[in-house]
Amino acid sequence: MRYIDYMQLNPFQRFGYNLGKFFKKLPSNLARFFKFLGRAIVGFFVGIGKGIANYGKRFVKGDAGVKLSYLIFGFGNMVKGQVIKGLIFLLLEAAYICYMIFFGWGYMSKFGTLGTVKATTTLDPDGFPVTIPGDNSMLILLYGVVTIVISAVIFVIYIANTKSAYKQYEAKKNGEHIPGFKEEMHQFLDEKFHISLMSIPCLLIGCFTILPLIFMILIAFTSYDNAHLPPGNLFTWVGLENFKDLVSITEGANKASTFVNLAEWTIIWAIFATFSNYILGMIVALMINKKGIKLKALWRTLFVVVVAVPQFVSLLLMNQMLQTNGAINQLLSVITGAHQEIQFLNSTPLMARITVIIVNIWVGIPYTILITSGILMNIPADLYESATIDGAGPVKSFTKITLPYMLFVTTPYLITSFIGNINNFNVIYLLTNGGPSTEQFYQAGWTDILVTWLFKLTMNNQDYNLAAAVGILVFIVCATLSLITFNATKSAKDEEAFS
């Protein structure tokens, strides 16, 4: 389509054209994404190959001190005068060996089976039951993951030890100065200060984010559910069985149909929750910023106050107001003169879902207003004046100037908002608790989205393996959509368009 033809389309036709264009380009964008992923994987293995080559090169070209560093951490540094640094390497090696002998290896040896000895109960000589503990699959998995991560860290330290030994060997061979411990530590307050600043945050992220994520991912490949709860029972590896239960037509059909239905509703909910808040919030922001509107500061302050109230408080309050004898039904009874008992949240799936979307608009619009107000005030007034001179009305000015500018600036916000609504636990759980309930779904109700279903699987039914599989699938979908959509937007392709 030519540009002049495109500009003659009305906003709805233009939206349909852009939507069709997006889906038409989706296969090529997916292909580009997987091509990039393939290159990254190839680059990863090429990097590993180069690392192995350099590892062998250092061993062949190094002296005896370098070669012994491949077995004894820090030896090459100590013989070159870096005694303290060498001793730190050696202490780390000794600590790892002790950890593996007295703790780590006991769990790693059972990691492949996650335990074979079940807890048993026998009677003592007095006839009282006594429990003989067996293997604990959860602890085996947890400490096995910890041991693997620690081993990976020690491997990195081991490579750093060989690099450091070879570097000092090269320096001595070339007659260069070999820095002492104080000199190297001083570098961490100067040119390597960024490492000093980032080391503690990275350590905390590793302990409290990466380790739990690895543990959760591995649970998706086990049989850890309410029938295999440790320490009384064992669970084991089951491969992709949990993922098959979510997509299989024959096996685990109830789980599969639940997953498909909730995935459809999750996408519908995310679309309505994102774009209703975005469009309506922008319109309200335009009304507040319009010339001639009085008390602008007051209106903005009111919306800030709404945001200041914790969202869970607002949602719990709305839950009570929407009950059969809640404030809204009482108000309707006064207005109509007849007793009203409208089941907003517990009657039909359609009513409950519409109610959830409307309430989300109420709690979500203030955030959009605050975000868009500042952007609207930065749009040059000359653009609107020129449009008015050319005969453009308010609607045309909005579709030709305001909306394109807003979409360009706020597209990253829209993407994160969409992904956030896919995982919007608060609105669904606190407002309806997933209801109305139904026997058609496995541990879920009609308004449950995938994240609230995951929560129920974990907390109500202890289906940790199935919940972990759901979490992995949601992550894959969200990450893929975010990367593809953002890279396809004008915000990413032409950053200087509105500068």
C-alpha positions as CSV (number, residue, x, y, z in Angstrom):
1,M,0.0,0.0,0.0
2,R,1.2,3.5,-0.9
3,Y,1.8,6.0,1.9
4,I,-0.8,8.3,0.5
5,D,-3.4,5.5,0.5
6,Y,-2.4,4.6,4.0
7,M,-2.9,8.2,5.3
8,Q,-6.4,8.2,3.8
9,L,-7.5,5.3,5.9
10,N,-9.6,5.9,9.1
11,P,-8.1,4.8,12.4
12,F,-9.9,1.5,12.5
13,Q,-8.9,0.6,9.0
14,R,-5.3,1.7,9.8
15,F,-5.4,-0.5,12.9
16,G,-6.6,-3.5,10.9
17,Y,-4.0,-2.9,8.3
18,N,-1.2,-2.7,10.8
19,L,-2.5,-5.7,12.7
20,G,-2.6,-7.7,9.4
21,K,0.9,-6.5,8.6
22,F,2.2,-7.6,12.0
23,F,0.8,-11.1,11.6
24,K,2.0,-11.3,8.0
25,K,5.5,-10.4,9.2
26,L,5.3,-12.7,12.2
27,P,6.8,-15.8,10.5
28,S,9.7,-13.8,9.2
29,N,10.2,-12.2,12.7
30,L,10.1,-15.6,14.3
31,A,12.6,-16.9,11.7
32,R,14.9,-14.0,12.5
33,F,14.5,-14.6,16.2
34,F,15.4,-18.3,15.9
35,K,18.2,-17.4,13.5
36,F,19.6,-15.1,16.2
37,L,19.1,-17.8,18.8
38,G,21.0,-20.3,16.6
39,R,23.8,-17.8,16.1
40,A,24.0,-17.3,19.8
41,I,24.2,-21.1,20.4
42,V,26.8,-21.5,17.7
43,G,28.8,-18.6,19.2
44,F,28.5,-20.2,22.7
45,F,30.0,-23.5,21.5
46,V,32.7,-21.7,19.4
47,G,33.6,-19.8,22.6
48,I,33.8,-23.1,24.5
49,G,36.1,-24.5,21.7
50,K,38.4,-21.4,21.9
51,G,38.5,-21.7,25.7
52,I,39.6,-25.3,25.5
53,A,42.2,-24.5,22.9
54,N,43.6,-21.7,25.1
55,Y,43.4,-24.0,28.1
56,G,45.7,-26.5,26.4
57,K,47.9,-23.8,25.0
58,R,48.6,-22.4,28.5
59,F,49.5,-25.9,29.7
60,V,51.9,-26.7,26.8
61,K,53.7,-23.3,26.8
62,G,53.8,-22.7,30.6
63,D,56.6,-23.6,32.9
64,A,56.4,-26.2,35.7
65,G,54.7,-23.7,38.0
66,V,51.9,-23.1,35.5
67,K,51.5,-26.9,34.9
68,L,51.3,-27.6,38.6
69,S,48.6,-24.9,38.9
70,Y,46.4,-27.2,36.8
71,L,46.4,-29.5,39.8
72,I,47.2,-27.3,42.8
73,F,45.4,-23.9,42.8
74,G,47.6,-20.9,43.2
75,F,50.9,-22.7,42.9
76,G,52.0,-20.7,39.8
77,N,51.2,-17.5,41.6
78,M,53.1,-18.4,44.8
79,V,56.3,-19.4,43.0
80,K,56.2,-16.0,41.1
81,G,56.0,-14.1,44.4
82,Q,52.2,-13.6,44.6
83,V,51.9,-15.6,47.8
84,I,48.7,-14.2,49.3
85,K,46.8,-14.5,46.0
86,G,48.1,-18.1,45.5
87,L,47.1,-19.0,49.1
88,I,43.6,-17.6,48.4
89,F,43.3,-19.9,45.4
90,L,44.6,-22.8,47.4
91,L,42.2,-22.2,50.3
92,L,39.3,-22.1,47.9
93,E,40.4,-25.5,46.4
94,A,40.8,-27.0,49.9
95,A,37.4,-25.7,51.0
96,Y,35.7,-27.1,47.9
97,I,37.3,-30.5,48.4
98,C,36.2,-30.6,52.1
99,Y,32.7,-29.5,51.0
100,M,32.4,-32.3,48.5
101,I,33.8,-35.0,50.8
102,F,31.7,-34.1,53.9
103,F,28.5,-32.8,52.3
104,G,28.2,-32.3,48.5
105,W,29.1,-35.7,47.2
106,G,26.5,-37.4,49.4
107,Y,23.7,-35.5,47.6
108,M,25.3,-35.6,44.1
109,S,25.6,-39.4,44.3
110,K,21.8,-39.6,44.6
111,F,21.0,-36.8,42.2
112,G,20.4,-39.2,39.3
113,T,17.6,-41.0,41.2
114,L,16.6,-38.4,43.8
115,G,16.7,-41.1,46.4
116,T,15.9,-44.8,46.7
117,V,15.3,-45.4,50.4
118,K,11.8,-44.5,51.6
119,A,11.1,-43.6,55.2
120,T,9.6,-46.6,57.2
121,T,7.7,-46.9,60.4
122,T,8.5,-49.7,62.9
123,L,7.7,-50.5,66.5
124,D,10.2,-50.0,69.3
125,P,10.6,-52.6,72.1
126,D,7.8,-50.9,74.0
127,G,5.4,-51.1,71.1
128,F,5.5,-47.4,70.1
129,P,5.8,-46.5,66.4
130,V,9.2,-45.2,65.4
131,T,9.9,-43.6,62.0
132,I,13.2,-44.6,60.4
133,P,14.1,-41.7,58.0
134,G,15.0,-42.4,54.4
135,D,16.1,-40.2,51.6
136,N,14.6,-36.8,51.1
137,S,14.1,-36.1,47.4
138,M,13.5,-32.4,47.9
139,L,16.8,-31.9,49.8
140,I,18.7,-34.1,47.4
141,L,17.4,-31.9,44.5
142,L,18.0,-28.7,46.4
143,Y,21.5,-29.5,47.6
144,G,22.4,-31.2,44.4
145,V,21.6,-27.9,42.5
146,V,23.6,-25.9,45.1
147,T,26.6,-28.3,44.6
148,I,26.4,-28.0,40.9
149,V,26.4,-24.2,41.1
150,I,29.3,-24.2,43.5
151,S,31.2,-26.6,41.3
152,A,30.6,-24.3,38.3
153,V,31.9,-21.3,40.4
154,I,35.0,-23.3,41.4
155,F,35.5,-24.3,37.8
156,V,35.5,-20.6,36.8
157,I,38.0,-19.9,39.7
158,Y,40.1,-22.8,38.4
159,I,40.3,-21.3,34.9
160,A,41.1,-17.9,36.5
161,N,43.9,-19.6,38.5
162,T,45.5,-21.1,35.3
163,K,45.1,-17.8,33.5
164,S,46.7,-15.9,36.3
165,A,49.6,-18.4,36.6
166,Y,50.3,-18.1,32.9
167,K,50.0,-14.3,32.9
168,Q,52.7,-14.1,35.7
169,Y,54.9,-16.6,33.8
170,E,54.7,-14.4,30.7
171,A,55.4,-11.3,32.7
172,K,58.5,-12.8,34.4
173,K,59.7,-14.1,31.1
174,N,59.4,-10.7,29.5
175,G,61.0,-8.9,32.5
176,E,57.8,-7.1,33.4
177,H,56.8,-6.1,36.9
178,I,54.6,-8.6,38.8
179,P,52.1,-6.7,40.9
180,G,51.8,-7.6,44.6
181,F,48.6,-8.3,46.5
182,K,48.2,-4.7,47.7
183,E,48.6,-3.4,44.1
184,E,46.0,-5.7,42.7
185,M,43.6,-4.9,45.5
186,H,44.1,-1.2,44.8
187,Q,43.0,-1.8,41.3
188,F,39.6,-2.9,42.6
189,L,39.2,0.7,44.0
190,D,40.4,2.2,40.7
191,E,40.1,0.8,37.2
192,K,38.3,-2.3,38.4
193,F,36.0,-0.5,40.7
194,H,33.0,-1.6,38.7
195,I,33.8,-5.2,39.7
196,S,33.8,-4.2,43.3
197,L,30.4,-2.5,43.0
198,M,28.7,-5.3,41.1
199,S,30.2,-8.3,43.0
200,I,27.8,-8.2,46.0
201,P,24.6,-7.6,43.9
202,C,25.6,-10.4,41.5
203,L,26.2,-12.7,44.5
204,L,22.8,-11.9,46.0
205,I,21.1,-12.4,42.6
206,G,22.8,-15.7,42.2
207,C,21.7,-16.9,45.7
208,F,18.2,-15.6,45.8
209,T,17.2,-15.5,42.1
210,I,19.2,-17.9,39.9
211,L,19.4,-20.8,42.4
212,P,15.6,-20.8,43.0
213,L,14.9,-20.5,39.3
214,I,17.1,-23.5,38.5
215,F,15.4,-25.5,41.3
216,M,12.0,-24.6,40.0
217,I,12.9,-25.5,36.4
218,L,14.2,-28.9,37.5
219,I,11.0,-29.6,39.5
220,A,9.1,-29.4,36.2
221,F,10.9,-32.6,35.2
222,T,10.1,-34.6,38.3
223,S,7.0,-36.3,39.8
224,Y,6.9,-33.9,42.8
225,D,3.2,-33.6,43.6
226,N,0.7,-34.4,46.4
227,A,1.3,-38.1,46.0
228,H,5.1,-37.8,46.3
229,L,5.6,-35.4,49.1
230,P,8.9,-35.8,51.0
231,P,10.1,-36.9,53.5
232,G,7.5,-39.6,53.7
233,N,7.5,-40.3,50.0
234,L,10.1,-40.0,47.2
235,F,9.8,-38.4,43.8
236,T,11.9,-39.0,40.8
237,W,12.7,-37.7,37.3
238,V,9.9,-38.1,34.7
239,G,11.4,-36.2,31.8
240,L,8.7,-34.3,29.8
241,E,5.7,-36.1,31.3
242,N,4.4,-32.9,33.0
243,F,4.6,-30.9,29.7
244,K,2.8,-33.8,27.9
245,D,0.0,-33.6,30.6
246,L,-0.5,-29.9,29.6
247,V,-0.8,-30.5,25.9
248,S,-1.8,-34.2,25.5
249,I,-5.3,-35.0,24.2
250,T,-5.5,-38.5,25.7
251,E,-3.4,-38.4,28.8
252,G,-4.2,-35.8,31.4
253,A,-7.0,-34.5,29.2
254,N,-8.5,-32.5,32.1
255,K,-5.2,-30.8,32.7
256,A,-4.7,-30.2,29.0
257,S,-8.1,-28.7,28.5
258,T,-7.7,-26.5,31.6
259,F,-4.3,-25.2,30.3
260,V,-5.7,-24.4,26.8
261,N,-8.8,-22.7,28.1
262,L,-6.9,-20.6,30.7
263,A,-4.3,-19.7,28.1
264,E,-7.0,-18.4,25.8
265,W,-8.6,-16.4,28.6
266,T,-5.2,-15.1,29.8
267,I,-4.4,-13.7,26.3
268,I,-7.9,-12.1,26.1
269,W,-7.6,-10.7,29.6
270,A,-4.1,-9.3,28.9
271,I,-5.3,-7.6,25.6
272,F,-8.4,-6.0,27.2
273,A,-6.6,-5.1,30.5
274,T,-3.7,-3.4,28.6
275,F,-5.4,-1.5,25.9
276,S,-8.5,-0.4,27.8
277,N,-6.3,1.1,30.5
278,Y,-4.0,2.6,27.9
279,I,-6.6,4.3,25.6
280,L,-9.0,5.4,28.4
281,G,-6.1,6.7,30.6
282,M,-4.7,8.7,27.6
283,I,-8.2,10.2,27.0
284,V,-8.5,11.2,30.6
285,A,-5.0,12.7,30.5
286,L,-5.9,14.7,27.4
287,M,-9.0,16.0,29.1
288,I,-7.0,17.1,32.2
289,N,-4.3,18.8,30.0
290,K,-6.8,20.5,27.7
291,K,-6.6,24.3,27.6
292,G,-9.3,25.9,29.7
293,I,-9.6,23.1,32.2
294,K,-9.5,24.5,35.7
295,L,-7.9,22.9,38.8
296,K,-5.6,20.7,36.8
297,A,-3.3,20.2,39.8
298,L,-6.3,19.0,41.8
299,W,-7.3,16.3,39.3
300,R,-3.8,15.1,39.0
301,T,-3.5,14.9,42.8
302,L,-6.7,12.9,43.1
303,F,-5.3,10.3,40.7
304,V,-2.0,10.2,42.6
305,V,-3.9,9.6,45.8
306,V,-5.7,6.7,44.1
307,V,-2.3,5.2,43.1
308,A,-1.0,5.8,46.7
309,V,-3.6,3.4,48.1
310,P,-2.2,-0.2,48.0
311,Q,-3.8,-2.1,45.2
312,F,-4.7,-5.1,47.2
313,V,-6.7,-2.8,49.6
314,S,-8.7,-1.4,46.7
315,L,-9.3,-4.9,45.2
316,L,-10.5,-6.4,48.5
317,L,-12.8,-3.4,49.0
318,M,-14.3,-3.9,45.5
319,N,-14.7,-7.6,46.3
320,Q,-16.9,-6.7,49.2
321,M,-18.8,-4.0,47.3
322,L,-19.6,-6.5,44.5
323,Q,-21.0,-9.2,46.8
324,T,-24.7,-10.1,46.8
325,N,-25.4,-7.8,49.8
326,G,-22.6,-5.4,49.0
327,A,-22.7,-1.6,48.6
328,I,-23.3,-1.7,44.8
329,N,-26.4,-3.9,45.1
330,Q,-27.6,-1.8,48.0
331,L,-27.2,1.3,45.9
332,L,-29.1,-0.3,43.0
333,S,-31.9,-1.3,45.4
334,V,-32.2,2.3,46.5
335,I,-32.2,3.6,42.9
336,T,-34.7,1.0,41.5
337,G,-36.9,0.7,44.5
338,A,-36.6,-3.1,44.4
339,H,-34.2,-5.4,46.2
340,Q,-31.3,-6.2,43.9
341,E,-29.0,-9.2,44.3
342,I,-26.9,-9.2,41.2
343,Q,-24.2,-11.9,41.2
344,F,-21.3,-9.9,39.7
345,L,-18.6,-12.3,40.6
346,N,-20.3,-15.7,41.0
347,S,-23.1,-16.0,38.4
348,T,-21.8,-16.6,34.9
349,P,-18.3,-16.8,33.5
350,L,-19.0,-13.9,31.1
351,M,-20.4,-11.6,33.9
352,A,-17.4,-12.4,36.1
353,R,-14.9,-11.8,33.4
354,I,-16.5,-8.5,32.3
355,T,-16.6,-7.3,35.9
356,V,-12.9,-8.1,36.4
357,I,-12.0,-6.1,33.3
358,I,-14.1,-3.1,34.4
359,V,-12.6,-3.2,37.9
360,N,-9.1,-3.4,36.4
361,I,-9.8,-0.3,34.4
362,W,-10.8,1.5,37.6
363,V,-7.5,0.5,39.4
364,G,-5.3,0.8,36.3
365,I,-6.2,4.0,34.6
366,P,-4.5,6.3,37.2
367,Y,-1.1,4.7,36.4
368,T,-1.6,5.4,32.7
369,I,-2.7,9.0,33.4
370,L,0.5,9.7,35.3
371,I,2.7,8.1,32.7
372,T,1.0,9.8,29.7
373,S,0.5,13.2,31.2
374,G,4.2,14.1,31.2
375,I,4.6,12.8,27.6
376,L,1.5,14.8,26.4
377,M,3.0,18.0,27.8
378,N,6.2,17.4,25.8
379,I,4.4,17.2,22.4
380,P,5.2,20.5,20.6
381,A,2.2,22.8,20.6
382,D,3.2,24.0,17.1
383,L,2.0,20.6,15.7
384,Y,-1.5,21.1,17.0
385,E,-1.6,24.8,15.9
386,S,-0.5,23.7,12.4
387,A,-3.1,21.0,12.3
388,T,-5.8,23.4,13.4
389,I,-4.8,25.9,10.6
390,D,-5.0,23.0,8.1
391,G,-8.6,22.3,9.3
392,A,-8.0,19.2,11.4
393,G,-10.4,18.7,14.2
394,P,-9.8,17.2,17.7
395,V,-10.3,13.6,16.5
396,K,-7.9,14.0,13.5
397,S,-5.3,15.7,15.7
398,F,-5.5,12.8,18.1
399,T,-5.1,10.1,15.4
400,K,-2.5,12.0,13.4
401,I,-0.4,13.6,16.1
402,T,-1.1,12.5,19.7
403,L,-1.6,8.7,19.1
404,P,1.5,8.2,16.8
405,Y,3.7,10.1,19.2
406,M,2.4,8.3,22.3
407,L,2.7,4.9,20.6
408,F,6.3,5.7,19.6
409,V,7.3,6.7,23.1
410,T,5.3,4.3,25.1
411,T,5.6,1.1,23.1
412,P,8.1,-0.4,25.5
413,Y,5.7,0.4,28.3
414,L,2.8,-1.3,26.4
415,I,4.9,-4.4,26.0
416,T,5.8,-4.6,29.6
417,S,2.2,-3.8,30.6
418,F,0.9,-6.6,28.4
419,I,3.4,-9.1,29.9
420,G,2.6,-7.8,33.4
421,N,-1.1,-8.4,32.8
422,I,-0.4,-11.9,31.6
423,N,1.0,-12.4,35.1
424,N,-1.4,-10.0,36.9
425,F,-2.0,-12.1,40.0
426,N,-3.6,-9.4,42.3
427,V,-6.6,-8.4,40.3
428,I,-7.8,-11.9,39.6
429,Y,-7.0,-13.6,42.8
430,L,-8.1,-10.8,45.2
431,L,-11.2,-9.9,43.3
432,T,-12.7,-13.3,42.4
433,N,-10.3,-15.9,43.7
434,G,-10.6,-17.4,40.2
435,G,-14.4,-18.0,40.5
436,P,-17.0,-18.9,39.4
437,S,-15.8,-22.4,40.2
438,T,-16.3,-25.2,37.8
439,E,-15.7,-29.0,37.6
440,Q,-14.6,-28.7,33.9
441,F,-11.2,-27.4,35.0
442,Y,-8.5,-29.0,37.0
443,Q,-8.0,-26.9,40.2
444,A,-9.2,-23.7,38.5
445,G,-12.2,-21.4,38.0
446,W,-13.5,-19.4,35.1
447,T,-11.6,-16.2,35.8
448,D,-8.3,-17.9,36.7
449,I,-5.4,-17.0,34.5
450,L,-2.3,-19.1,34.2
451,V,-0.4,-17.4,37.0
452,T,-3.3,-17.8,39.5
453,W,-3.8,-21.4,38.4
454,L,-0.1,-22.0,39.0
455,F,-0.6,-20.6,42.5
456,K,-3.5,-22.9,43.2
457,L,-1.6,-25.9,41.9
458,T,1.2,-25.1,44.3
459,M,-0.7,-24.0,47.5
460,N,-4.0,-25.9,47.3
461,N,-3.1,-29.2,45.6
462,Q,0.7,-29.4,46.0
463,D,1.2,-30.2,42.3
464,Y,4.6,-28.5,42.3
465,N,5.7,-30.3,39.1
466,L,2.8,-29.2,37.0
467,A,3.0,-25.7,38.4
468,A,6.7,-25.5,37.5
469,A,5.9,-26.7,33.9
470,V,3.2,-24.0,33.6
471,G,5.7,-21.4,34.8
472,I,8.3,-22.4,32.2
473,L,5.8,-22.3,29.4
474,V,4.5,-18.9,30.5
475,F,8.1,-17.6,30.7
476,I,8.9,-18.9,27.2
477,V,5.8,-17.3,25.7
478,C,6.3,-14.0,27.5
479,A,10.0,-13.8,26.6
480,T,9.4,-14.6,22.9
481,L,6.6,-12.2,22.5
482,S,8.5,-9.4,24.3
483,L,11.6,-9.8,22.1
484,I,9.9,-10.2,18.8
485,T,7.4,-7.4,19.4
486,F,9.9,-4.9,20.7
487,N,12.3,-5.5,17.9
488,A,9.5,-5.1,15.3
489,T,8.5,-1.7,16.7
490,K,9.5,1.7,15.4
491,S,10.8,2.6,18.8
492,A,13.6,0.1,18.4
493,K,14.2,0.6,14.6
494,D,14.2,4.4,14.5
495,E,15.1,5.9,17.9
496,E,15.5,9.4,16.4
497,A,12.2,9.6,14.7
498,F,10.6,12.1,17.2
499,S,13.8,13.7,18.4
